[in-house]
Amino acid sequence: MAGRVQDKIMLITGGASGIGLATARTLMREGAHVIITDRNVAGGEAAAAELGGSTLFLGQDVTSEDRWVEVIAQITDRFGRLDGLVNNAGCGSLRNIEEETLEGWRLVHAVNTESVFLGCKHAVRSMKKTGGGSIVNVSSVAGLRGAPDLPAYCSSKGAVRMLTKSVALWCAQNRYNIRCNSIHPSFLATPMVQAMIDLSPDGEKMRRRLERTAALERIGTPEDAANMILFLLSDESGFVTGSEFTVDGGTTAR
Ligand SMILES: NC(=O)c1ccc[n+]([C@@H]2O[C@H](COP(=O)([O-])OP(=O)(O)OC[C@H]3O[C@@H](n4cnc5c(N)ncnc54)[C@H](O)[C@@H]3O)[C@@H](O)[C@H]2O)c1
């Protein structure tokens, strides 16, 4: 039986761990050819070896425009086209507005926002020549509502939400057959969230706090996000573009 993204060529940034790795696993299970990239080369190679099959790993710092051009060229040379892009690589900064530095602010925006701009720009230029595609930008609930200790992160993820809508409208207006959507997870069990727990003075208290932010009163799994991404990359979501999807256990419902 054919998978839900059978034979599609999918690029996932930040694929060495967390949501990116879970998405790679999910897309492969559903028949895709998966290319993962990450700036963590050892982690990316280990992830590709674990995933097996036709998985390709490429080292990529998503803040470099030159590298974006090279990565997409390598994929289209090898596979003929790019059908899907998941702009997933990201980083956080747990500093309130009084503590955040300009350097920290710029780094978070380079990794979380500029990379999504670069990925969308070069993927659209490529996909429009080969019949279209689907782009999923991984934002956050922090891109929908504020958090007092995450000014740079909230700002960077809020920008991803609106960038997504602009890209979607441009592609629709030009009949490129390219869709672009954002997803907004709350806390999911990945190394990024584990780091928040580990860095907190009382880890258990922090874990309980994170669990209680969701109406479902638990931390989600990376697979929860991967399943939403699978839907948005598949043809099942053909009439869905410029939209935002929470994967948050009801966090933003209240
Ligand atoms: N885990 C959560 O609870 C959660 C919630 C909302 C949004 N998100 C978002 O989901 C995405 C994935 O997060 P995760 O939790 O899986 O984190 P993670 O730390 O497990 O994975 C992030 C990956 O991105 C890579 N990366 C970081 N900077 C990079 C760069 N400049 N170039 C290339 N790769 C880079 C890291 O090496 C890592 O492999 C991020 O954009 C994050 O902001 C996560």
The ligand as an ORCA input file, in Angstrom:
! r2SCAN-3c Opt
* xyz 0 1
  N      10.191     21.120     21.859
  C       9.242     22.002     22.028
  O       8.552     21.976     23.025
  C       8.970     23.044     20.992
  C       7.818     23.814     21.143
  C       7.524     24.782     20.186
  C       8.366     24.962     19.108
  N       9.497     24.198     18.997
  C      10.344     24.437     17.833
  O      10.549     23.210     17.177
  C      11.793     23.237     16.477
  C      12.601     22.007     16.841
  O      12.865     22.049     18.226
  P      13.214     20.760     19.097
  O      12.468     20.894     20.358
  O      13.097     19.527     18.294
  O      14.730     21.113     19.448
  P      16.094     20.283     19.376
  O      17.082     21.124     20.104
  O      15.891     18.876     19.775
  O      16.409     20.306     17.809
  C      16.774     21.463     17.143
  C      17.795     21.089     16.100
  O      18.127     22.272     15.369
  C      19.513     22.272     15.155
  N      20.001     23.637     14.928
  C      20.041     24.647     15.811
  N      20.581     25.728     15.234
  C      20.877     25.400     13.955
  C      21.454     26.083     12.853
  N      21.878     27.358     12.958
  N      21.584     25.432     11.673
  C      21.182     24.151     11.560
  N      20.650     23.441     12.560
  C      20.498     24.061     13.757
  C      20.112     21.648     16.418
  O      21.437     21.163     16.191
  C      19.101     20.554     16.708
  O      19.455     19.324     16.100
  C      12.470     24.559     16.872
  O      12.247     25.512     15.852
  C      11.742     24.945     18.139
  O      11.765     26.332     18.365
  C       9.818     23.253     19.919
*
